[in-house]
Amino acid sequence: MKAAAEAPRAVGILGAGRFGAALARLCRDAGIEATVASSGDDPAAACAADVVILAIPLGRFRTLPEELLRGRLVVDVMNHWWEIDGARPDLEDPTTSTSETVAAFLEGARVVKALNHASVWELENLGRPPGDPDRRGIAVAADDADDKAAVAALVDAIGFDPVDAGPLAAGVMFEPPAEIFGSDATAEEIRTMLDRFPRSQRGRVVARARGEA
């Protein structure tokens, strides 16, 4: 990952559920302005922030304001839940990550995958200052090094150690049902899980689908 960037001054969060609310509180505690927009709000102010966090159910990603997000730095924290979204071949395709699907829809947005594998409990309870031995890790995947560094700075500012997971396609390694998902793990534990993902059941499924087995 590139040298540390500065944390954003303002974050917009699309999604006012418990996860979005926890992120907003963490940002404000870190001195970062946070604007939250629910599904019934005008999203313009949130989309004008330095970083925009997508915290709605993934199955509704096509309702996102694509024009407002064009050119913006966007953090995808969304996940596919079969129980909520039902069968969605576009979100279950092992040849791609869900963040790549979102990026293809949000043409021109700079999409970074991060924070999706953290539990709400982790966000609410496990943020720690740098150097704390109990600090948890957050995987960050993006194709652009500067965008990845900016989101890593945000992750660090809100109390977690950023872990470089590679390009956006690598986001598949921390989607459900991958081992990292919901693990509340340290940065070192996350690096170990990323290393062994290709040998996991999910990793083998992805490799076969991508012709890498």
ZAMARGU-4260 file (C-alpha; in steps of 0.2 Angstrom, whole numbers, plus 5000, padded with zeros to 4 digits):
<rodrens>
0) 5000/5000/5000 | 5006/5018/4996 | 5013/5029/5010 | 4999/5035/5022 | 4987/5048/5015
5) 4977/5060/5025 | 4960/5055/5032 | 4946/5063/5023 | 4938/5078/5031 | 4920/5074/5027
10) 4912/5057/5023 | 4894/5054/5016 | 4885/5038/5021 | 4871/5031/5010 | 4861/5020/5022
15) 4854/5025/5039 | 4854/5007/5046 | 4864/5001/5061 | 4879/4999/5051 | 4879/5016/5043
20) 4875/5024/5060 | 4890/5015/5068 | 4901/5021/5054 | 4895/5039/5056 | 4898/5039/5075
25) 4916/5032/5072 | 4919/5046/5059 | 4913/5060/5071 | 4923/5053/5085 | 4938/5054/5074
30) 4934/5072/5070 | 4927/5068/5052 | 4911/5076/5047 | 4898/5063/5043 | 4882/5066/5033
35) 4870/5051/5033 | 4856/5049/5020 | 4842/5037/5021 | 4832/5030/5007 | 4820/5044/5008
40) 4832/5058/5009 | 4840/5069/4996 | 4857/5061/4994 | 4866/5076/4986 | 4875/5082/5002
45) 4881/5065/5006 | 4887/5062/4989 | 4897/5078/4989 | 4908/5072/5003 | 4927/5068/5001
50) 4922/5049/5003 | 4905/5041/5000 | 4901/5025/5009 | 4888/5014/5002 | 4879/5006/5016
55) 4863/5000/5009 | 4858/4982/5005 | 4868/4976/4990 | 4852/4970/4981 | 4847/4988/4980
60) 4863/4994/4972 | 4854/4999/4956 | 4845/5012/4966 | 4861/5022/4970 | 4862/5039/4962
65) 4875/5035/4949 | 4876/5053/4942 | 4880/5060/4959 | 4893/5047/4962 | 4902/5049/4945
70) 4920/5053/4949 | 4918/5051/4968 | 4928/5040/4979 | 4916/5027/4985 | 4918/5014/4998
75) 4908/4998/4995 | 4903/4990/5012 | 4888/4981/5005 | 4885/4962/5005 | 4874/4950/4997
80) 4861/4941/5008 | 4851/4927/5000 | 4838/4929/5013 | 4835/4947/5009 | 4840/4948/4990
85) 4834/4931/4985 | 4842/4922/4971 | 4853/4935/4961 | 4865/4927/4948 | 4873/4944/4946
90) 4878/4944/4964 | 4883/4926/4965 | 4894/4924/4950 | 4911/4918/4956 | 4920/4924/4941
95) 4919/4942/4948 | 4917/4951/4965 | 4902/4960/4970 | 4912/4976/4970 | 4916/4974/4952
100) 4898/4973/4948 | 4894/4988/4958 | 4909/4997/4949 | 4902/4993/4932 | 4886/5000/4937
105) 4893/5016/4944 | 4902/5021/4929 | 4916/5034/4933 | 4915/5031/4952 | 4931/5026/4960
110) 4926/5010/4970 | 4935/5003/4985 | 4930/4988/4994 | 4932/4989/5013 | 4923/4987/5030
115) 4910/4975/5023 | 4918/4960/5033 | 4917/4969/5050 | 4902/4965/5061 | 4892/4979/5068
120) 4897/4974/5085 | 4915/4976/5080 | 4912/4993/5074 | 4903/4998/5090 | 4915/4990/5102
125) 4933/4986/5095 | 4939/5003/5088 | 4957/5006/5096 | 4971/5018/5094 | 4986/5014/5083
130) 4998/5002/5092 | 4985/4994/5103 | 4988/4975/5103 | 4969/4972/5102 | 4967/4983/5087
135) 4957/4974/5073 | 4961/4974/5055 | 4950/4979/5040 | 4954/4973/5022 | 4955/4986/5008
140) 4954/4981/4990 | 4955/4994/4975 | 4963/4995/4958 | 4970/5013/4961 | 4984/5015/4974
145) 4979/5033/4979 | 4961/5028/4982 | 4966/5013/4992 | 4978/5024/5002 | 4964/5037/5005
150) 4952/5023/5012 | 4966/5015/5022 | 4968/5032/5030 | 4950/5033/5034 | 4950/5015/5041
155) 4965/5020/5052 | 4957/5036/5058 | 4941/5027/5064 | 4951/5014/5075 | 4956/4999/5064
160) 4972/4993/5055 | 4970/4994/5036 | 4976/4978/5027 | 4980/4979/5008 | 4971/4965/5000
165) 4975/4969/4982 | 4965/4974/4967 | 4946/4976/4968 | 4944/4959/4961 | 4952/4953/4977
170) 4936/4959/4987 | 4929/4941/4984 | 4941/4935/4997 | 4931/4944/5011 | 4913/4943/5005
175) 4902/4930/5013 | 4905/4916/5015 | 4924/4918/5015 | 4933/4915/5032 | 4937/4934/5035
180) 4919/4939/5034 | 4913/4942/5052 | 4929/4936/5060 | 4933/4952/5070 | 4952/4948/5067
185) 4968/4957/5069 | 4977/4963/5054 | 4990/4949/5055 | 4976/4936/5056 | 4967/4944/5041
190) 4984/4943/5031 | 4985/4925/5035 | 4967/4922/5030 | 4970/4931/5013 | 4985/4920/5010
195) 4975/4904/5013 | 4960/4909/5004 | 4965/4900/4988 | 4965/4884/4997 | 4948/4886/5005
200) 4932/4879/4998 | 4927/4896/4992 | 4944/4899/4985 | 4943/4883/4975 | 4926/4887/4968
205) 4932/4905/4963 | 4948/4897/4955 | 4938/4884/4945 | 4925/4897/4939 | 4939/4909/4934
210) 4949/4895/4925 | 4963/4897/4938 | 4962/4879/4946
</rodrens>
